[in-house]
């Protein structure tokens, strides 16, 4: 378990990665990070090890710690795992979804709409992640939630490294699919919510380029 200082450092680095401030391939030098946060190198190293376990960075004796660079094969593997877990999680969550979480999901969709209209794709990527987590985090299975959290972080890294370069990004249809999914969840339609989430993830998987 991380210390409080290590957790704060890990979260700060994680946010920098997922918003594109630290690009894939960026080096993470323990000494520099320790100076930046005004702490010793030990909690920094603990934070980096934690981020390596979650798949956001890689650590090696030669290069040290760097922000992970995902290739198409790795991304397909992540989506394939996600499509096995998330539709099931959303089905379970839909059976008894709390009203307060529905309101939060609607607010995140509103923020997503604003981000699309404003061309704020870093904000949009993080909002999309929050939307998905609000749904699957109500499934009641902490192991599934933890696994999906890691998969979502890695896909957010993919969005930073590849999707934003697309001249015709798919934000609009993805937003429309999110609206449909939330509608099914709000209606308590477990079959519909599961099917829509599966289709939504498969649509993303179909866009991953071949090696």
Secondary structure, DSSP 4 states (H G I P E B T S, - for coil): ---HHHHHHHHHHHHHHHTTSS-TT-EE-HHHHHHHHTS-HHHHHHHHHHHHHTTSEEEETTTEEEE----HHHHHHHHHHHHHHHHHHHHHHHTT--HHHHHHHHHHHHHHHHHHHHT-HHHHHHHHHHHHHHHHTTSS-HHHHHHHHHHHHHHHHHHHHTGGG-TT--HHHHHHHHHHHHHHHHTT-HHHHHHHHHHHHHHHHHTSPP-
